């Protein structure tokens, strides 16, 4: 390969259909949490408090989604929060946003893999609780769960290397099974309950205010709905107009909320709160379904949760590898993250995610939840910069020449910035209803320190590109041939050369 082609801006193939993109957003947003966590949410907020919190969270996410739609339409390239932070605030903030967002995506891959072992511990405890190794923060680690989680990670890494056509198709079919399973469970548990509406009592947690009950769940909305921002990571691969992105994201958020609400509902309305259903030590919702619907209901639940896990794994493998690819294209990461398969898939980004997540089953699930808790911070930062970028590229009126006049969208972008800042405050301000735990704070600090060290190591290379050259690599903007001809190409800097005009 000649030097010119090596330094040309690499692009991804346009193979994703609208239904696949909807499935990517939906399947990534719902994941395992909709099935495993309803019991925890009810305990912390009450059923109605949890539903209201997630409902408000979905509306806030839709407001933020408006900004994502604006940016996808204007800049249909991979990168998501990294790209939009560059537009909003420059290269340093782009790196910061990309650094924390990559941690969020990768940690959710790891947690989805461990969620399958949690399901198997419930369904087949005799098999899964063999070969005890050690205990981490109260969680017993066994050999079978390490093997199952590791094989799952490797399997989805391989699937993603085959190209977006296969991964997009299976995402759609998995999502259909996921939605169908939830609807079936909701209908049968409600119909079979003696007093479903009465069983929902108490609607809120008794020893705290209604506002606090709602805020506790609302604070996790960036995590609960995080999958919808996989859509901008796939924007470069749309085989349809980017204008449809907002509609697809909003539809996926609404569907995600309905799924969350049904799962919270059936955990509450099937039996009175005083009923002693199952052991409750692993999975309250599973205990409820097994008691109400028997083995058949549990089988439907198992299929639905496996589909949720698979869609989460597939979606976040896709988005994390695209984020790493776009950062490498901007010279913020090493060159090998730009390497692609014959199907134009960023292969080393995919296998890097697999390599990073393979050790995580050894740490136990509790340690993983600390990482995911702090990853909400990175996601909220990405939301803020996306809204800021949309606010900057839109105009209130004709006096702002050169910008799209869209006062409503600009106002929604402003609301999105306020909402994102509020999420960050809920997570980071001590004594807030949803403040991070001490282990999550410490891990956040460690990740920040590692990011500073890494940035110092790549700063010279990252900053060697001019603003025009960076816009070419990040946004796909054309670059003057005279500038290209004047650029000095060095092995470590990968500055552009004339052939790069083939964008």
Secondary structure, DSSP 8 states (H G I E B T S, - for coil): --HHHHHS-------B-HHHHHHHHHHHHHTTHHHHSHHHHHHHH-HHHHHHHHHHHHHHHHHHHHHHHHHHHH---TTTHHHHHHHHH-HHHHHHHHHHHHHHHHHHHHHHHHHHHHHHHHH-HHHHT-SEEEEETTEEEEHHHHHHHHHHHHHHHHHHHT-HHHHHHHHHHHHHHHHHHHHHHHHHHHHH-SSHHHHT-SSS-TTS-HHHHHHHHHTTHHHHTGGGGHHHHTGGGBSS-GGGHHHHHHHHHHHHHHHHHHHHHHHHHSS-TT---S--SS-HHHHHHHHHHHHHHHHHHHHHHHHHHHHHHHHHHHHHHHHHHHHHHTTSS-GGGG---TTS--HHHHHHHHHHHHGGGGG-HHHHHHHHHHHHHHHHHHHHHHHHHHHHHEESSTTSTTSEE-HHHHHHHHHHHHHHHHHHHHHHSTTSTT---HHHHHHHHHHHHHHHHHHHHHHHHHHTS-HHHHHHHHH-----HHHHHH----TTT----GGGGG-
